[in-house]
Amino acid sequence: MDGDEPEDPVHSQACQALGRSRGGLTTKVHLAVDCRGLPLSIVLTPGGVNDATAFADVLKGVRTPRAGTGRPRTTTDRVLGDKAYSSRASVIC
């Protein structure tokens, strides 16, 4: 590549959730799991992104199956997170 070609959006760093740090390229994995540790939602962000900014995206991806028939639930009864997810916006969600 000589730099004149447009960047391929499929292979760009933004699409791959890659961030730069002193150690190289980094990625953070944000998970929402149920009480058994089974994943309900997975969000990838570049390593330099603040954890609290990914909180809403993680919750948007949660789909809890119902005991009977019907659409999965999209709201949760309780949410627990570590200190990295604490912010005013997270409390409001």
Buried (B, 14 or more C-beta within 10 A) or exposed (E): EEEEEEEEEEEEEEEEBBBEEEEEEBBBEBEBEEEEEEEBBEBBBBBEBEBBBBBBEBBEBBEEEEEEEEEEEEEEEEEEBEEBBEBEEBEEE
